[in-house]
């Protein structure tokens, strides 16, 4: 990553070490966030609408990942949902989208 804040970030770090959240699935969540960051760096969205299109696509990936959590006896409960949304917020802020709306960043979430 070219963005120093993103390069230093340990996405979803607070969920690791909790047996309720399998590390292998958290790793997949982290990869979704890293792909989002790479996409932002590559495509350089010009405005919030373009950013939201990217975050919505990543949110859809989390929607799919949620099924794997269910299968592993876990789920995106309230704390996890908030943690995921906070990571999206961090990404928007790190790339200069300070006016991004947190709820809009993850609008298509079904978690």
N, CA, C and O of each residue as an XYZ file, in Angstrom:
444
protein
N       0.826     -1.177      0.000
C       0.000      0.000      0.000
C       0.875      1.248      0.000
O       1.914      1.298      0.659
N       0.443      2.234     -0.738
C       1.169      3.502     -0.779
C       0.799      4.415      0.380
O       1.597      5.261      0.783
N      -0.393      4.252      0.911
C      -0.871      5.073      2.008
C      -0.259      4.553      3.312
O      -0.511      3.416      3.710
N       0.536      5.381      3.966
C       1.254      4.955      5.181
C       0.301      4.544      6.296
O       0.562      3.570      7.003
N      -0.799      5.271      6.461
C      -1.769      4.920      7.513
C      -2.335      3.526      7.281
O      -2.475      2.739      8.217
N      -2.654      3.232      6.045
C      -3.223      1.931      5.697
C      -2.169      0.838      5.850
O      -2.463     -0.244      6.358
N      -0.955      1.116      5.416
C       0.116      0.126      5.499
C       0.392     -0.288      6.943
O       0.775     -1.430      7.201
N       0.201      0.625      7.869
C       0.459      0.339      9.279
C      -0.738     -0.279      9.995
O      -0.589     -0.797     11.101
N      -1.900     -0.234      9.395
C      -3.132     -0.675     10.039
C      -3.212     -2.197     10.146
O      -2.935     -2.909      9.181
N      -3.580     -2.674     11.287
C      -3.846     -4.101     11.483
C      -5.357     -4.277     11.493
O      -5.998     -4.250     12.544
N      -5.906     -4.456     10.305
C      -7.350     -4.554     10.170
C      -7.923     -5.697     11.000
O      -7.375     -6.798     11.033
N      -9.022     -5.414     11.661
C      -9.765     -6.368     12.477
C      -8.948     -6.944     13.632
O      -9.265     -8.015     14.150
N      -7.914     -6.241     14.027
C      -6.999     -6.734     15.072
C      -7.728     -7.081     16.364
O      -7.354     -8.038     17.042
N      -8.744     -6.333     16.710
C      -9.452     -6.569     17.960
C     -10.252     -7.856     18.000
O     -10.662     -8.287     19.078
N     -10.483     -8.477     16.862
C     -11.248     -9.727     16.823
C     -10.343    -10.949     16.911
O     -10.788    -12.022     17.318
N      -9.078    -10.793     16.534
C      -8.150    -11.915     16.628
C      -7.929    -12.265     18.098
O      -7.945    -11.387     18.962
N      -7.726    -13.525     18.369
C      -7.516    -13.966     19.741
C      -8.817    -14.342     20.433
O      -8.795    -14.883     21.538
N      -9.945    -14.063     19.800
C     -11.249    -14.442     20.324
C     -11.667    -15.716     19.573
O     -11.906    -15.680     18.366
N     -11.750    -16.810     20.280
C     -12.040    -18.099     19.654
C     -13.370    -18.106     18.896
O     -13.578    -18.948     18.022
N     -14.260    -17.184     19.222
C     -15.551    -17.113     18.544
C     -15.389    -16.714     17.073
O     -16.228    -17.054     16.238
N     -14.325    -16.003     16.765
C     -14.053    -15.551     15.406
C     -12.839    -16.299     14.856
O     -11.707    -15.970     15.210
N     -13.054    -17.298     13.999
C     -11.925    -18.069     13.463
C     -10.933    -17.167     12.724
O     -11.313    -16.368     11.868
N      -9.658    -17.317     13.076
C      -8.622    -16.488     12.455
C      -8.622    -16.597     10.939
O      -8.411    -15.600     10.249
N      -8.853    -17.786     10.414
C      -8.814    -17.966      8.953
C      -9.906    -17.144      8.276
O      -9.730    -16.687      7.146
N     -11.032    -16.954      8.960
C     -12.103    -16.142      8.390
C     -11.839    -14.652      8.600
O     -12.179    -13.828      7.751
N     -11.238    -14.318      9.723
C     -10.818    -12.923      9.929
C      -9.795    -12.527      8.878
O      -9.799    -11.398      8.387
N      -8.916    -13.466      8.537
C      -7.929    -13.210      7.484
C      -8.630    -12.865      6.171
O      -8.188    -11.978      5.440
N      -9.724    -13.568      5.876
C     -10.481    -13.269      4.654
C     -11.088    -11.871      4.724
O     -11.111    -11.152      3.725
N     -11.576    -11.487      5.890
C     -12.109    -10.140      6.070
C     -11.038     -9.088      5.887
O     -11.261     -8.056      5.253
N      -9.886     -9.358      6.443
C      -8.762     -8.428      6.284
C      -8.395     -8.290      4.812
O      -8.099     -7.192      4.342
N      -8.415     -9.402      4.089
C      -8.090     -9.360      2.660
C      -9.107     -8.531      1.873
O      -8.738     -7.831      0.930
N     -10.374     -8.604      2.252
C     -11.398     -7.772      1.598
C     -11.045     -6.299      1.778
O     -11.106     -5.514      0.832
N     -10.678     -5.938      3.000
C     -10.334     -4.538      3.286
C      -9.075     -4.110      2.546
O      -9.003     -2.988      2.045
N      -8.095     -4.981      2.474
C      -6.863     -4.648      1.754
C      -7.115     -4.501      0.252
O      -6.539     -3.628     -0.396
N      -7.983     -5.364     -0.297
C      -8.337     -5.221     -1.718
C      -9.058     -3.902     -1.961
O      -8.837     -3.244     -2.978
N      -9.918     -3.520     -1.027
C     -10.599     -2.233     -1.138
C      -9.573     -1.101     -1.192
O      -9.667     -0.209     -2.034
N      -8.611     -1.144     -0.302
C      -7.577     -0.098     -0.277
C      -6.782     -0.077     -1.577
O      -6.515      0.991     -2.127
N      -6.411     -1.234     -2.059
C      -5.665     -1.309     -3.319
C      -6.507     -0.757     -4.471
O      -5.996     -0.060     -5.347
N      -7.784     -1.073     -4.457
C      -8.664     -0.553     -5.508
C      -8.746      0.968     -5.442
O      -8.706      1.639     -6.474
N      -8.859      1.511     -4.241
C      -8.907      2.965     -4.086
C      -7.619      3.583     -4.597
O      -7.654      4.594     -5.298
N      -6.490      2.994     -4.257
C      -5.205      3.539     -4.712
C      -5.060      3.435     -6.230
O      -4.504      4.331     -6.867
N      -5.550      2.363     -6.796
C      -5.421      2.142     -8.238
C      -6.374      3.013     -9.043
O      -5.976      3.657    -10.013
N      -7.649      3.025     -8.625
C      -8.673      3.727     -9.398
C      -8.858      5.187     -8.996
O      -9.432      5.968     -9.755
N      -8.383      5.560     -7.823
C      -8.460      6.924     -7.311
C      -9.840      7.548     -7.530
O     -10.002      8.407     -8.397
N     -10.818      7.124     -6.760
C     -12.171      7.669     -6.929
C     -12.175      9.182     -6.782
O     -11.534      9.739     -5.892
N     -12.911      9.832     -7.672
C     -12.920     11.296     -7.725
C     -13.874     11.927     -6.721
O     -13.732     13.096     -6.365
N     -14.850     11.141     -6.268
C     -15.850     11.715     -5.372
C     -16.439     10.624     -4.484
O     -16.090      9.449     -4.595
N     -17.346     11.047     -3.599
C     -17.951     10.098     -2.674
C     -18.760      9.024     -3.394
O     -18.763      7.868     -2.971
N     -19.440      9.387     -4.469
C     -20.227      8.393     -5.197
C     -19.339      7.254     -5.695
O     -19.716      6.086     -5.608
N     -18.174      7.593     -6.211
C     -17.247      6.571     -6.696
C     -16.691      5.744     -5.537
O     -16.528      4.529     -5.657
N     -16.403      6.408     -4.414
C     -15.939      5.677     -3.232
C     -17.015      4.726     -2.744
O     -16.728      3.567     -2.443
N     -18.256      5.202     -2.660
C     -19.346      4.356     -2.181
C     -19.526      3.129     -3.071
O     -19.821      2.047     -2.564
N     -19.358      3.271     -4.357
C     -19.458      2.112     -5.249
C     -18.426      1.059     -4.862
O     -18.704     -0.140     -4.885
N     -17.248      1.519     -4.510
C     -16.178      0.594     -4.107
C     -16.465     -0.038     -2.744
O     -16.296     -1.244     -2.565
N     -16.896      0.777     -1.793
C     -17.162      0.233     -0.457
C     -18.383     -0.682     -0.478
O     -18.448     -1.643      0.288
N     -19.339     -0.396     -1.336
C     -20.511     -1.268     -1.439
C     -20.105     -2.633     -1.980
O     -20.607     -3.656     -1.514
N     -19.207     -2.660     -2.952
C     -18.723     -3.937     -3.483
C     -18.007     -4.731     -2.388
O     -18.195     -5.942     -2.276
N     -17.194     -4.055     -1.587
C     -16.492     -4.730     -0.493
C     -17.477     -5.192      0.580
O     -17.297     -6.255      1.175
N     -18.506     -4.403      0.825
C     -19.540     -4.797      1.794
C     -20.242     -6.064      1.327
O     -20.538     -6.944      2.134
N     -20.506     -6.159      0.047
C     -21.131     -7.371     -0.500
C     -20.234     -8.589     -0.270
O     -20.724     -9.691     -0.021
N     -18.923     -8.385     -0.355
C     -18.002     -9.483     -0.065
C     -18.123     -9.915      1.403
O     -18.077    -11.107      1.709
N     -18.278     -8.948      2.297
C     -18.488     -9.286      3.703
C     -19.823    -10.006      3.886
O     -19.922    -10.908      4.718
N     -20.837     -9.631      3.135
C     -22.116    -10.328      3.212
C     -21.932    -11.816      2.895
O     -22.493    -12.679      3.569
N     -21.146    -12.097      1.871
C     -20.865    -13.479      1.490
C     -20.029    -14.174      2.556
O     -20.278    -15.332      2.892
N     -19.044    -13.469      3.083
C     -18.174    -14.036      4.111
C     -18.963    -14.397      5.366
O     -18.620    -15.350      6.065
N     -20.011    -13.640      5.649
C     -20.822    -13.913      6.823
C     -21.335    -15.357      6.821
O     -21.438    -15.980      7.877
N     -21.651    -15.881      5.652
C     -22.126    -17.268      5.543
C     -21.065    -18.246      6.035
O     -21.395    -19.252      6.664
N     -19.799    -17.964      5.758
C     -18.717    -18.829      6.233
C     -18.600    -18.755      7.753
O     -18.297    -19.752      8.408
N     -18.842    -17.571      8.308
C     -18.833    -17.437      9.764
C     -19.955    -18.270     10.378
O     -19.747    -18.957     11.377
N     -21.149    -18.207      9.776
C     -22.267    -19.022     10.266
C     -21.890    -20.501     10.256
O     -22.129    -21.222     11.224
N     -21.305    -20.934      9.161
C     -20.925    -22.343      9.020
C     -19.896    -22.763     10.066
O     -19.817    -23.936     10.431
N     -19.109    -21.803     10.545
C     -18.075    -22.091     11.554
C     -18.614    -21.892     12.974
O     -17.851    -21.960     13.938
N     -19.915    -21.649     13.109
C     -20.499    -21.461     14.432
C     -20.301    -20.067     14.992
O     -20.342    -19.872     16.207
N     -20.089    -19.108     14.128
C     -19.861    -17.726     14.529
C     -20.818    -16.837     13.747
O     -21.622    -17.325     12.952
N     -20.730    -15.554     13.970
C     -21.527    -14.600     13.205
C     -20.991    -13.196     13.447
O     -20.168    -12.970     14.334
N     -21.471    -12.269     12.646
C     -21.135    -10.864     12.853
C     -22.137    -10.308     13.862
O     -23.159     -9.737     13.483
N     -21.839    -10.476     15.128
C     -22.694     -9.924     16.156
C     -22.403     -8.433     16.288
O     -21.575     -7.898     15.551
N     -23.062     -7.769     17.202
C     -23.021     -6.306     17.282
C     -21.607     -5.748     17.323
O     -21.296     -4.817     16.580
N     -20.761     -6.284     18.160
C     -19.396     -5.767     18.282
C     -18.632     -5.965     16.976
O     -17.907     -5.070     16.540
N     -18.786     -7.117     16.357
C     -18.091     -7.383     15.092
C     -18.613     -6.478     13.980
O     -17.831     -5.964     13.180
N     -19.922     -6.283     13.925
C     -20.493     -5.387     12.903
C     -19.925     -3.983     13.049
O     -19.552     -3.343     12.066
N     -19.865     -3.514     14.288
C     -19.313     -2.188     14.532
C     -17.837     -2.123     14.146
O     -17.383     -1.134     13.570
N     -17.099     -3.172     14.462
C     -15.667     -3.199     14.138
C     -15.448     -3.166     12.624
O     -14.556     -2.470     12.138
N     -16.252     -3.908     11.893
C     -16.127     -3.916     10.428
C     -16.459     -2.532      9.876
O     -15.727     -2.000      9.042
N     -17.551     -1.958     10.338
C     -17.939     -0.619      9.868
C     -16.857      0.405     10.199
O     -16.572      1.287      9.389
N     -16.258      0.297     11.372
C     -15.178      1.220     11.753
C     -13.984      1.089     10.820
O     -13.305      2.077     10.541
N     -13.722     -0.119     10.336
C     -12.611     -0.299      9.386
C     -12.919      0.408      8.071
O     -12.032      1.015      7.471
N     -14.161      0.336      7.621
C     -14.548      1.059      6.412
C     -14.395      2.565      6.631
O     -13.927      3.286      5.749
N     -14.787      3.022      7.795
C     -14.658      4.442      8.142
C     -13.186      4.850      8.119
O     -12.830      5.890      7.566
N     -12.337      4.022      8.723
C     -10.903      4.299      8.734
C     -10.377      4.429      7.303
O      -9.635      5.362      6.995
N     -10.758      3.498      6.436
C     -10.282      3.517      5.052
C     -10.699      4.823      4.368
O      -9.882      5.475      3.718
N     -11.961      5.196      4.516
C     -12.431      6.443      3.894
C     -11.627      7.636      4.395
O     -11.210      8.483      3.605
N     -11.411      7.705      5.697
C     -10.661      8.811      6.284
C      -9.205      8.797      5.802
O      -8.647      9.842      5.467
N      -8.606      7.625      5.772
C      -7.198      7.504      5.372
C      -6.964      7.978      3.946
O      -5.878      8.452      3.614
N      -7.976      7.850      3.110
C      -7.837      8.278      1.719
C      -8.440      9.655      1.464
O      -8.649     10.045      0.316
N      -8.715     10.381      2.529
C      -9.117     11.770      2.397
C     -10.597     12.023      2.205
O     -10.993     13.150      1.906
N     -11.421     11.009      2.368
C     -12.866     11.191      2.220
C     -13.478     11.471      3.591
O     -14.214     10.654      4.145
N     -13.156     12.635      4.112
C     -13.562     12.995      5.472
C     -15.053     13.261      5.602
O     -15.580     13.269      6.714
N     -15.742     13.479      4.487
C     -17.183     13.720      4.514
C     -17.989     12.446      4.293
O     -19.214     12.499      4.188
N     -17.316     11.310      4.224
C     -18.022     10.052      3.980
C     -18.975      9.753      5.130
O     -18.670     10.000      6.297
N     -20.131      9.218      4.770
C     -21.139      8.836      5.746
C     -20.940      7.359      6.100
O     -20.954      6.497      5.221
N     -20.758      7.079      7.370
C     -20.469      5.714      7.814
C     -21.552      4.737      7.366
O     -21.242      3.656      6.864
N     -22.793      5.100      7.539
C     -23.878      4.195      7.153
C     -23.918      3.963      5.651
O     -24.245      2.865      5.200
N     -23.589      4.989      4.874
C     -23.582      4.824      3.422
C     -22.400      3.968      2.967
O     -22.503      3.245      1.977
N     -21.292      4.047      3.678
C     -20.127      3.232      3.306
C     -20.478      1.746      3.275
O     -19.992      1.012      2.414
N     -21.309      1.305      4.200
C     -21.660     -0.108      4.303
C     -23.157     -0.334      4.069
O     -23.735     -1.279      4.604
N     -23.773      0.525      3.279
C     -25.230      0.493      3.087
C     -25.780     -0.880      2.684
O     -26.838     -1.260      3.187
N     -25.124     -1.639      1.809
C     -25.732     -2.918      1.422
C     -25.485     -4.060      2.424
O     -25.757     -5.221      2.117
N     -24.979     -3.736      3.604
C     -24.689     -4.818      4.561
C     -25.963     -5.502      5.009
O     -26.995     -4.857      5.194
N     -25.886     -6.799      5.181
C     -26.993     -7.526      5.777
C     -26.541     -8.160      7.086
O     -27.038     -9.207      7.500
N     -25.603     -7.507      7.710
C     -25.102     -7.923      9.005
C     -25.322     -6.770      9.913
O     -24.986     -6.843     11.096
